[in-house]
């Protein structure tokens, strides 16, 4: 039976990693455990290390638009703290009510606002992580423009805890806009030139079962900006206030809610060129969310067989899909069937940080 450790100090976490390695025990890193079905199936572990005890806000400078927090802080608590000062981290990770900061960053599952502000890698300006050697490594700092040296924080972001344990993260913040409004249109109105003119903060396609796809455009700014967007989107249904918030919460939690209703369900991510986005969404037999401004389609399927069929269709269109979430029975080799030419470098990095492959084995889509 695995032994669970929940340190309350960074040094304790680092020491626990070193002790487990010295004992030859496999290690599972976890925060709140919200994304256990995401990534890949983790191998059985002898030691479970939880960051839940590392849950402090270390430094918050509202005027400098920066914050430093420990990895075990709930993401929802971080958002509440920032909202009190009309600030945010435009990341929109799923499982927003239960996820921890460290888990959200380690998974790297960016949401709709990636269009305007980039992925989570672009929002992290510093990090402290613990290695299997028992060392605490600091990278970056509390300055938004920090380019000195190798940015190890970008390496840890999206690594699913397969290289080291995130201890704390420094973020750059953005002021919350004075007003937002969301416009709903048929998917046929999708137009890249229109997106450039409006400069929305989110530009998504939503596909619901047995319904045509719908274009969701969220604009933000002053009353004059919102009025201009309204003029430039004639015929659009508009949402604001509670209705708008509920819509984007639905988009944000699309994957988790689908899987809660379909225990054998599968979520597939398919990155494609922008011109392929709408046609790929049209092929979905069930439901999906697509980042129409980034070319990333998230498709949901009630069963593995249906997901595998659609993945074959993607490959026929020269799109390389990745399985974000699936039941343990899903074929391991199909979770990330085409890792790409840079996978050899990823394996080298894994060997540098974890030469015996005992840390979160399998969590990076079954490949590492």
KOLFI-144877 format. One record per atom (N, C-alpha, C): x, z, y. Coordinates in steps of 0.02 Angstrom, whole numbers, padded with zeros to 5 digits, always signed. Layout:
BEGIN
XZY;...
***
This chain:
BEGIN
+00042+00000-00060;+00000+00000+00000;+00044+00000+00063;+00027-00042+00111;+00067-00049+00171;+00064+00015+00213;+00119+00030+00243;+00125+00088+00288;+00116+00064+00360;+00068+00094+00397;+00054+00073+00465;+00088+00119+00515;+00122+00090+00564;+00156+00127+00617;+00131+00102+00684;+00113+00148+00729;+00089+00129+00795;+00130+00167+00848;+00188+00140+00867;+00232+00176+00914;+00200+00180+00983;+00220+00232+01020;+00195+00240+01089;+00250+00225+01140;+00310+00213+01117;+00366+00196+01162;+00402+00134+01136;+00427+00092+01181;+00462+00031+01159;+00520+00045+01112;+00558+00098+01126;+00615+00114+01083;+00594+00130+01011;+00535+00162+01005;+00509+00178+00938;+00490+00114+00901;+00463+00066+00936;+00445+00003+00904;+00508-00033+00881;+00559-00036+00923;+00621-00068+00904;+00653-00035+00844;+00653+00032+00843;+00682+00068+00787;+00643+00057+00722;+00577+00053+00728;+00535+00041+00669;+00550-00028+00639;+00560-00078+00682;+00578-00144+00658;+00645-00142+00620;+00694-00109+00649;+00760-00105+00617;+00756-00067+00551;+00717-00014+00548;+00711+00026+00487;+00678-00014+00432;+00625-00051+00449;+00591-00091+00399;+00637-00145+00372;+00676-00175+00417;+00722-00227+00395;+00775-00198+00349;+00801-00140+00366;+00852-00109+00325;+00826-00091+00256;+00761-00076+00252;+00730-00058+00188;+00709-00120+00148;+00715-00178+00178;+00696-00240+00145;+00621-00251+00142;+00584-00215+00183;+00511-00221+00182;+00488-00279+00225;+00438-00316+00202;+00407-00366+00244;+00366-00331+00299;+00360-00364+00356;+00330-00332+00415;+00274-00376+00442;+00218-00344+00457;+00162-00377+00491;+00155-00346+00560;+00157-00388+00612;+00146-00366+00680;+00073-00377+00699;+00043-00328+00732;-00026-00334+00751;-00040-00297+00815;-00092-00317+00850;-00116-00281+00908;-00182-00250+00891;-00236-00285+00908;-00303-00262+00888;-00326-00295+00823;-00289-00343+00798;-00308-00377+00736;-00367-00424+00745;-00382-00444+00807;-00441-00486+00820;-00434-00556+00791;-00373-00582+00787;-00363-00652+00767;-00336-00658+00696;-00357-00614+00652;-00331-00615+00583;-00347-00680+00547;-00402-00713+00566;-00419-00777+00535;-00387-00837+00568;-00354-00826+00624;-00322-00880+00661;-00248-00886+00640;-00216-00941+00660;-00147-00952+00641;-00145-00970+00567;-00102-00938+00531;-00097-00949+00459;-00109-00885+00421;-00116-00890+00355;-00128-00830+00314;-00063-00790+00307;-00064-00730+00332;-00004-00688+00329;+00009-00663+00258;+00072-00664+00239;+00091-00638+00173;+00082-00563+00172;+00070-00533+00113;+00064-00460+00109;+00126-00426+00137;+00116-00371+00174;+00171-00338+00208;+00179-00267+00183;+00242-00244+00182;+00255-00175+00164;+00247-00128+00222;+00257-00153+00283;+00250-00113+00344;+00207-00150+00394;+00158-00116+00422;+00117-00144+00475;+00136-00108+00540;+00158-00147+00589;+00177-00119+00654;+00124-00139+00705;+00091-00090+00734;+00040-00103+00784;+00066-00086+00853;+00051-00129+00901;+00070-00116+00971;+00015-00081+01010;-00038-00060+00976;-00096-00030+01010;-00077+00032+01051;-00024+00067+01031;-00003+00127+01067;+00036+00111+01130;+00056+00049+01139;+00092+00028+01199;+00041-00005+01246;+00006+00035+01285;-00052+00009+01322;-00053+00028+01396;+00006+00031+01426;+00009+00052+01496;+00018-00009+01543;-00006+00000+01604;+00012-00046+01658;+00076-00019+01689;+00130-00057+01684;+00195-00033+01705;+00208-00041+01779;+00186-00097+01806;+00199-00111+01878;+00147-00163+01901;+00115-00148+01956;+00065-00194+01983;+00076-00200+02057;+00091-00260+02079;+00104-00274+02150;+00052-00325+02175;-00007-00303+02194;-00059-00350+02215;-00037-00398+02270;+00003-00373+02318;+00023-00416+02374;+00075-00467+02352;+00112-00452+02299;+00161-00500+02273;+00132-00545+02219;+00069-00532+02199;+00035-00571+02147;+00074-00569+02081;+00095-00509+02062;+00129-00500+01998;+00104-00435+01965;+00109-00433+01899;+00091-00373+01862;+00132-00371+01797;+00152-00311+01776;+00187-00301+01713;+00148-00251+01671;+00132-00270+01609;+00091-00227+01566;+00121-00226+01496;+00106-00172+01460;+00129-00168+01390;+00085-00210+01345;+00113-00227+01287;+00080-00276+01242;+00015-00250+01213;+00008-00185+01205;-00053-00159+01174;-00111-00148+01221;-00102-00162+01285;-00157-00155+01333;-00212-00205+01315;-00275-00184+01310;-00329-00231+01297;-00333-00283+01353;-00343-00346+01334;-00348-00399+01385;-00405-00386+01433;-00461-00360+01406;-00519-00346+01449;-00502-00294+01502;-00462-00244+01484;-00442-00193+01533;-00398-00224+01587;-00355-00269+01568;-00313-00304+01617;-00356-00344+01665;-00405-00380+01639;-00448-00421+01682;-00488-00377+01731;-00511-00319+01707;-00549-00274+01752;-00504-00248+01808;-00442-00231+01792;-00396-00207+01843;-00384-00260+01896;-00374-00321+01875;-00361-00375+01923;-00423-00393+01964;-00480-00391+01932;-00542-00409+01967;-00556-00362+02025;-00534-00299+02018;-00545-00251+02073;-00509-00272+02136;-00458-00314+02129;-00421-00340+02187;-00433-00415+02197;-00486-00441+02167;-00503-00512+02173;-00445-00557+02151;-00415-00539+02094;-00360-00577+02066;-00373-00590+01992;-00336-00637+01963;-00345-00651+01892;-00284-00685+01864;-00281-00688+01797;-00233-00729+01760;-00275-00784+01728;-00270-00846+01751;-00315-00899+01728;-00296-00925+01659;-00306-00884+01609;-00284-00897+01541;-00343-00907+01494;-00394-00865+01500;-00457-00870+01461;-00446-00869+01386;-00410-00820+01358;-00401-00820+01286;-00465-00802+01250;-00476-00827+01189;-00534-00805+01150;-00526-00732+01128;-00579-00704+01101;-00580-00633+01082;-00565-00589+01143;-00589-00609+01201;-00570-00577+01263;-00591-00504+01266;-00641-00484+01229;-00664-00414+01231;-00624-00368+01185;-00588-00397+01138;-00553-00355+01089;-00478-00368+01087;-00454-00426+01109;-00384-00444+01103;-00339-00400+01146;-00277-00392+01125;-00227-00359+01167;-00186-00411+01204;-00150-00390+01254;-00108-00436+01293;-00056-00469+01248;-00023-00429+01207;+00029-00456+01163;+00002-00506+01114;-00056-00491+01085;-00086-00537+01037;-00108-00601+01070;-00136-00596+01130;-00158-00656+01166;-00098-00701+01182;-00043-00672+01204;+00016-00711+01222;+00049-00739+01160;+00054-00700+01107;+00086-00722+01045;+00048-00780+01014;-00019-00781+01022;-00059-00836+00994;-00058-00897+01040;-00056-00886+01106;-00050-00941+01153;-00110-00987+01156;-00170-00960+01143;-00230-01001+01142;-00261-01005+01212;-00236-01051+01252;-00260-01058+01321;-00330-01088+01323;-00367-01071+01377;-00436-01093+01384;-00445-01147+01436;-00506-01148+01465;-00527-01204+01508;-00486-01209+01571;-00463-01154+01600;-00428-01157+01664;-00356-01181+01659;-00335-01198+01598;-00269-01228+01589;-00262-01291+01631;-00316-01327+01642;-00315-01389+01680;-00282-01379+01748;-00300-01325+01783;-00278-01315+01852;-00211-01278+01856;-00200-01230+01812;-00143-01185+01821;-00093-01187+01764;-00105-01229+01714;-00058-01234+01658;-00074-01186+01602;-00035-01188+01549;-00046-01145+01491;-00018-01076+01505;-00025-01031+01456;-00002-00963+01465;+00074-00961+01475;+00111-01010+01448;+00183-01013+01459;+00200-01019+01533;+00155-01051+01570;+00167-01060+01642;+00149-00998+01682;+00115-00951+01652;+00091-00891+01688;+00133-00830+01673;+00173-00832+01620;+00218-00777+01603;+00284-00786+01641;+00303-00736+01680;+00365-00740+01718;+00420-00693+01692;+00403-00652+01643;+00451-00607+01615;+00424-00574+01553;+00467-00546+01513;+00445-00515+01451;+00500-00469+01424;+00479-00417+01388;+00524-00377+01348;+00501-00382+01276;+00548-00396+01231;+00529-00399+01160;+00581-00361+01118;+00559-00339+01059;+00602-00302+01013;+00621-00346+00954;+00684-00345+00935;+00708-00386+00880;+00714-00346+00817;+00725-00380+00761;+00734-00347+00697;+00799-00308+00694;+00843-00319+00741;+00905-00280+00744;+00894-00214+00781;+00833-00202+00804;+00818-00140+00839;+00836-00142+00912;+00845-00201+00941;+00863-00208+01011;+00802-00226+01053;+00802-00202+01115;+00752-00221+01165;+00784-00272+01211;+00753-00331+01216;+00781-00386+01255;+00734-00401+01313;+00762-00403+01373;+00723-00419+01433;+00740-00490+01455;+00689-00528+01472;+00698-00596+01496;+00652-00607+01556;+00676-00645+01606;+00636-00656+01666;+00635-00593+01709;+00583-00585+01749;+00578-00527+01793;+00510-00522+01824;+00507-00498+01886;+00444-00490+01923;+00441-00536+01983;+00478-00591+01979;+00479-00640+02033;+00448-00704+02006;+00402-00733+02044;+00367-00793+02019;+00415-00850+02006;+00461-00864+02052;+00509-00917+02043;+00573-00887+02015;+00578-00883+01949;+00635-00853+01916;+00661-00904+01866;+00717-00935+01880;+00742-00989+01838;+00812-00974+01810;+00834-00913+01816;+00902-00897+01793;+00903-00890+01717;+00950-00927+01685;+00961-00918+01613;+00907-00950+01570;+00913-00940+01504;+00866-00965+01456;+00802-00924+01458;+00745-00958+01463;+00680-00923+01468;+00655-00907+01398;+00675-00850+01372;+00656-00829+01304;+00582-00813+01300;+00551-00796+01356;+00479-00781+01355;+00438-00841+01332;+00459-00901+01352;+00423-00961+01330;+00430-00971+01255;+00486-00950+01228;+00497-00956+01156;+00451-00909+01118;+00441-00849+01144;+00398-00800+01110;+00324-00816+01116;+00306-00849+01171;+00236-00866+01183;+00214-00919+01133;+00162-00904+01096;+00137-00950+01046;+00173-00948+00980;+00218-00899+00970;+00258-00895+00908;+00223-00854+00854;+00165-00826+00871;+00125-00786+00822;+00166-00728+00792;+00211-00700+00831;+00248-00641+00808;+00296-00655+00751;+00317-00718+00743;+00363-00735+00688;+00436-00728+00706;+00451-00714+00771;+00521-00708+00792;+00539-00637+00812;+00495-00604+00848;+00508-00536+00874;+00442-00505+00894;+00444-00442+00914;+00383-00406+00935;+00381-00402+01011;+00329-00429+01040;+00320-00425+01113;+00305-00353+01131;+00343-00326+01179;+00335-00257+01201;+00297-00254+01267;+00315-00297+01314;+00280-00299+01379;+00285-00370+01407;+00239-00385+01453;+00236-00452+01481;+00225-00446+01557;+00261-00489+01594;+00251-00494+01666;+00214-00560+01681;+00162-00556+01721;+00122-00615+01737;+00124-00629+01812;+00117-00693+01829;+00100-00710+01898;+00025-00715+01903;-00002-00697+01960;-00075-00693+01970;-00098-00745+02020;-00163-00758+02019;-00191-00802+02071;-00250-00765+02103;-00262-00776+02167;-00321-00747+02199;-00385-00779+02171;-00436-00739+02163;-00500-00767+02140;-00531-00808+02196;-00560-00866+02181;-00589-00908+02233;-00652-00875+02262;-00668-00889+02325;-00727-00858+02356;-00792-00879+02322;-00795-00942+02299;-00856-00967+02268;-00838-01013+02210;-00880-01014+02159;-00874-01064+02106;-00943-01092+02091;-00944-01152+02065;-01007-01182+02043;-00990-01231+01986;-01033-01233+01937;-01022-01277+01879;-01075-01331+01878;-01053-01392+01866;-01097-01450+01865;-01100-01478+01794;-01161-01492+01771;-01172-01518+01704;-01195-01590+01708;-01160-01633+01670;-01174-01704+01671;-01171-01732+01600;-01201-01790+01588;-01191-01824+01523;-01118-01843+01514;-01095-01843+01452;-01025-01860+01439;-01006-01929+01463;-01055-01973+01471;-01042-02041+01495;-01016-02041+01566;-01025-01985+01602;-01001-01981+01672;-00927-01960+01675;-00896-01950+01617;-00826-01931+01616;-00784-01985+01649;-00744-01965+01698;-00705-02012+01738;-00643-01977+01763;-00584-02000+01742;-00523-01968+01763;-00511-01971+01837;-00530-02026+01869;-00522-02032+01941;-00565-01981+01977;-00625-01970+01951;-00670-01921+01980;-00640-01851+01976;-00609-01835+01919;-00576-01770+01912;-00523-01760+01964;-00483-01812+01977;-00431-01807+02027;-00458-01796+02097;-00515-01828+02112;-00544-01820+02179;-00570-01750+02190;-00604-01722+02139;-00635-01656+02146;-00586-01599+02137;-00533-01610+02098;-00485-01558+02081;-00520-01495+02056;-00558-01501+02002;-00594-01442+01975;-00546-01394+01942;-00570-01333+01930;-00529-01285+01894;-00541-01288+01819;-00595-01320+01798;-00609-01332+01727;-00647-01397+01720;-00632-01434+01667;-00660-01501+01658;-00666-01512+01583;-00722-01490+01553;-00729-01488+01481;-00787-01532+01457;-00781-01552+01394;-00837-01582+01358;-00862-01531+01307;-00928-01524+01303;-00957-01478+01253;-01004-01517+01208;-00994-01510+01143;-01036-01543+01093;-01072-01489+01053;-01137-01491+01053;-01178-01445+01013;-01209-01484+00956;-01227-01450+00901;-01256-01485+00843;-01319-01525+00862;-01321-01587+00838;-01379-01631+00847;-01395-01644+00920;-01345-01638+00963;-01355-01653+01034;-01297-01696+01060;-01309-01738+01109;-01254-01776+01138;-01206-01731+01176;-01145-01753+01183;-01095-01713+01219;-01113-01709+01293;-01091-01654+01324;-01106-01641+01394;-01041-01625+01431;-01035-01650+01491;-00977-01638+01533;-00988-01576+01577;-00941-01530+01575;-00945-01468+01614;-00889-01470+01666;-00907-01468+01729;-00857-01469+01783;-00865-01406+01825;-00813-01365+01828;-00816-01305+01870;-00772-01316+01931;-00802-01310+01990;-00766-01316+02053;-00763-01249+02087;-00713-01240+02129;-00703-01175+02163;-00677-01187+02233;-00694-01141+02278;-00668-01144+02346;-00718-01118+02396;-00714-01142+02457;-00759-01121+02510;-00826-01155+02503;-00873-01136+02546;-00939-01167+02546;-00933-01242+02560;-00886-01261+02602;-00877-01333+02618;-00853-01371+02557;-00808-01341+02517;-00783-01374+02457;-00839-01382+02406;-00878-01329+02396;-00933-01333+02348;-00984-01385+02370;-00998-01388+02436;-01046-01437+02461;-01020-01508+02449;-00956-01519+02458;-00928-01585+02446;-00933-01603+02372;-00918-01557+02328;-00923-01570+02256;-00996-01588+02238;-01042-01553+02268;-01113-01567+02254;-01132-01638+02275;-01106-01659+02332;-01120-01727+02356;-01089-01780+02310;-01029-01765+02284;-00993-01814+02245;-01015-01816+02172;-01060-01771+02152;-01087-01770+02084;-01163-01776+02086;-01189-01830+02112;-01262-01837+02118;-01296-01835+02050;-01352-01802+02047;-01390-01798+01985;-01368-01745+01937;-01315-01708+01954;-01291-01656+01909;-01333-01593+01913;-01343-01561+01856;-01373-01493+01856;-01318-01445+01876;-01333-01396+01917;-01282-01349+01939;-01300-01278+01919;-01247-01240+01904;-01255-01170+01884;-01210-01127+01928;-01233-01069+01946;-01192-01020+01981;-01214-00950+01961;-01176-00899+01982;-01195-00831+01967;-01193-00815+01893;-01242-00776+01870;-01242-00753+01800;-01247-00810+01750;-01286-00862+01767;-01293-00918+01721;-01226-00955+01712;-01189-00962+01766;-01123-00994+01762;-01075-00952+01721;-01074-00887+01734;-01030-00842+01696;-01045-00845+01622;-01109-00845+01604;-01129-00847+01534;-01107-00912+01500;-01111-00968+01537;-01090-01032+01508;-01016-01031+01491;-00974-01009+01538;-00902-01011+01525;-00881-00958+01476;-00919-00904+01470;-00906-00856+01417;-00920-00888+01349;-00972-00927+01345;-00988-00963+01283;-00932-01012+01266;-00907-01047+01315;-00852-01094+01303;-00790-01057+01280;-00775-01002+01314;-00715-00963+01298;-00717-00936+01227;-00775-00912+01206;-00782-00880+01141;-00812-00927+01089;-00806-00992+01101;-00834-01042+01056;-00811-01031+00984;-00745-01028+00973;-00717-01020+00906;-00738-00956+00872;-00725-00898+00902;-00744-00834+00871;-00819-00830+00854;-00862-00854+00897;-00934-00849+00884;-00954-00897+00827;-00924-00955+00824;-00939-01001+00770;-00919-00971+00703;-00860-00942+00700;-00835-00913+00638;-00875-00852+00617;-00900-00814+00666;-00942-00756+00649;-01007-00779+00615;-01032-00837+00634;-01093-00864+00604;-01080-00904+00541;-01017-00926+00531;-00999-00967+00473;-00936-00938+00441;-00942-00891+00395;-00884-00857+00366;-00834-00905+00333;-00856-00962+00308;-00811-01011+00278;-00793-01067+00327;-00807-01055+00391;-00796-01106+00441;-00723-01119+00457;-00711-01176+00489;-00643-01198+00507;-00644-01223+00579;-00593-01203+00617;-00583-01229+00685;-00519-01272+00684;-00527-01334+00706;-00470-01381+00707;-00454-01399+00779;-00390-01400+00796;-00367-01422+00862;-00334-01490+00855;-00356-01538+00896;-00329-01605+00893;-00307-01627+00963;-00243-01626+00978;-00219-01651+01043;-00216-01727+01043;-00240-01757+01096;-00242-01830+01098;-00230-01854+01170;-00222-01919+01179;-00217-01946+01246;-00286-01944+01278;-00287-01942+01345;-00351-01931+01380;-00404-01982+01362;-00384-02044+01353;-00434-02096+01339;-00466-02088+01270;-00434-02049+01226;-00462-02037+01160;-00509-01978+01158;-00509-01937+01210;-00545-01873+01206;-00620-01882+01193;-00653-01920+01236;-00726-01929+01228;-00743-01964+01162;-00708-02019+01143;-00723-02050+01078;-00714-02003+01019;-00663-01959+01023;-00652-01913+00968;-00708-01861+00965;-00730-01837+01023;-00785-01790+01025;-00849-01822+00995;-00858-01886+01007;-00918-01920+00982;-00919-01923+00906;-00862-01916+00874;-00860-01918+00801;-00877-01851+00769;-00883-01798+00809;-00895-01731+00781;-00965-01726+00752;-00971-01706+00688;-01037-01699+00657;-01071-01634+00675;-01034-01586+00701;-01062-01520+00716;-01052-01502+00789;-01004-01461+00804;-00995-01438+00873;-00921-01437+00891;-00909-01436+00957;-00840-01435+00979;-00836-01426+01054;-00776-01408+01077;-00759-01403+01147;-00696-01443+01158;-00695-01485+01209;-00636-01525+01224;-00614-01514+01295;-00549-01506+01305;-00520-01503+01372;-00511-01576+01396;-00561-01600+01431;-00563-01671+01449;-00507-01690+01498;-00479-01642+01533;-00424-01656+01578;-00356-01647+01546;-00353-01620+01485;-00290-01608+01450;-00285-01647+01385;-00342-01672+01359;-00340-01708+01296;-00333-01664+01235;-00366-01606+01234;-00363-01561+01177;-00435-01550+01152;-00448-01568+01089;-00514-01560+01060;-00513-01502+01011;-00560-01456+01019;-00569-01401+00972;-00635-01414+00934;-00630-01427+00870;-00688-01446+00830;-00704-01392+00778;-00768-01381+00767;-00791-01329+00721;-00828-01360+00662;-00814-01334+00602;-00845-01360+00541;-00867-01301+00497;-00927-01306+00468;-00951-01250+00427;-00912-01239+00362;-00876-01291+00338;-00841-01284+00275;-00774-01320+00277;-00726-01301+00233;-00661-01334+00232;-00665-01409+00217;-00709-01429+00172;-00714-01500+00154;-00732-01544+00213;-00778-01520+00254;-00798-01558+00313;-00741-01563+00363;-00702-01509+00369;-00645-01509+00414;-00592-01558+00390;-00578-01559+00325;-00527-01604+00298;-00547-01677+00308;-00611-01692+00301;-00633-01761+00312;-00620-01782+00384;-00635-01738+00432;-00625-01756+00502;-00551-01760+00519;-00510-01718+00488;-00438-01721+00499;-00410-01788+00475;-00437-01814+00421;-00416-01880+00397;-00434-01934+00448;-00493-01928+00478;-00513-01974+00530;-00465-01971+00589;-00445-01910+00608;-00397-01902+00663;-00332-01938+00649;-00306-01928+00589;-00242-01959+00572;-00247-02035+00572;-00306-02061+00552;-00316-02134+00554;-00313-02160+00626;-00328-02116+00674;-00324-02134+00745;-00258-02112+00777;-00210-02095+00735;-00143-02074+00757;-00146-02010+00800;-00192-01966+00781;-00197-01899+00812;-00176-01848+00759;-00133-01801+00777;-00106-01752+00730;-00143-01685+00737;-00191-01670+00694;-00230-01608+00700;-00193-01547+00672;-00212-01488+00697;-00187-01424+00673;-00248-01379+00661;-00247-01342+00606;-00302-01296+00592;-00290-01230+00627;-00330-01215+00677;-00323-01152+00714;-00346-01092+00673;-00403-01100+00638;-00431-01045+00600;-00465-01072+00538;-00458-01036+00483;-00488-01058+00419;-00490-01000+00371;-00532-01003+00320;-00533-00950+00269;-00469-00954+00227;-00451-00900+00192;-00389-00900+00153;-00385-00955+00101;-00442-00981+00078;-00443-01032+00027;-00423-01101+00053;-00418-01109+00118;-00402-01175+00146;-00331-01195+00124;-00322-01259+00103;-00256-01281+00079;-00200-01267+00129;-00149-01234+00106;-00094-01214+00151;-00060-01273+00183;-00048-01326+00143;-00011-01384+00168;-00051-01424+00219;-00117-01412+00223;-00158-01449+00270;-00169-01412+00336;-00144-01352+00343;-00155-01315+00405;-00116-01345+00463;-00057-01368+00449;-00016-01403+00499;+00019-01460+00463;-00018-01513+00447;+00009-01564+00403;+00066-01605+00432;+00070-01610+00498;+00122-01650+00531;+00157-01610+00585;+00204-01566+00565;+00235-01522+00616;+00280-01557+00665;+00301-01618+00652;+00340-01656+00701;+00415-01650+00692;+00450-01690+00731;+00523-01696+00724;+00559-01633+00746;+00528-01592+00789;+00563-01533+00814;+00553-01472+00768;+00520-01482+00711;+00509-01426+00666;+00575-01398+00638;+00624-01441+00627;+00689-01418+00602;+00720-01368+00650;+00713-01380+00716;+00738-01333+00766;+00700-01267+00762;+00635-01270+00751;+00596-01209+00745;+00620-01168+00685;+00635-01201+00630;+00661-01166+00571;+00728-01133+00586;+00770-01167+00625;+00834-01137+00643;+00825-01075+00685;+00778-01078+00732;+00764-01020+00774;+00738-00962+00733;+00695-00977+00685;+00669-00925+00640;+00727-00892+00603;+00773-00931+00579;+00830-00904+00542;+00876-00862+00587;+00880-00879+00651;+00920-00840+00697;+00890-00772+00709;+00824-00770+00720;+00791-00706+00736;+00773-00667+00673;+00758-00702+00620;+00732-00669+00559;+00762-00705+00498;+00826-00694+00483;+00859-00732+00431;+00830-00722+00361;+00799-00665+00348;+00770-00652+00282;+00695-00667+00279;+00668-00692+00333;+00597-00713+00336;+00549-00658+00314;+00554-00601+00347;+00511-00544+00330;+00459-00529+00384;+00463-00564+00441;+00421-00547+00498;+00362-00595+00505;+00301-00569+00497;+00240-00609+00505;+00244-00675+00466;+00266-00671+00406;+00276-00731+00366;+00210-00768+00356;+00210-00832+00371;+00151-00873+00362;+00106-00879+00422;+00116-00837+00473;+00068-00835+00529;+00071-00897+00573;+00126-00934+00573;+00130-00994+00614;+00102-01052+00574;+00036-01052+00565;-00001-01105+00530;+00027-01118+00461;+00050-01065+00428;+00073-01070+00359;+00141-01100+00350;+00172-01122+00403;+00237-01156+00397;+00296-01108+00404;+00288-01055+00444;+00343-01008+00456;+00317-00937+00449;
***
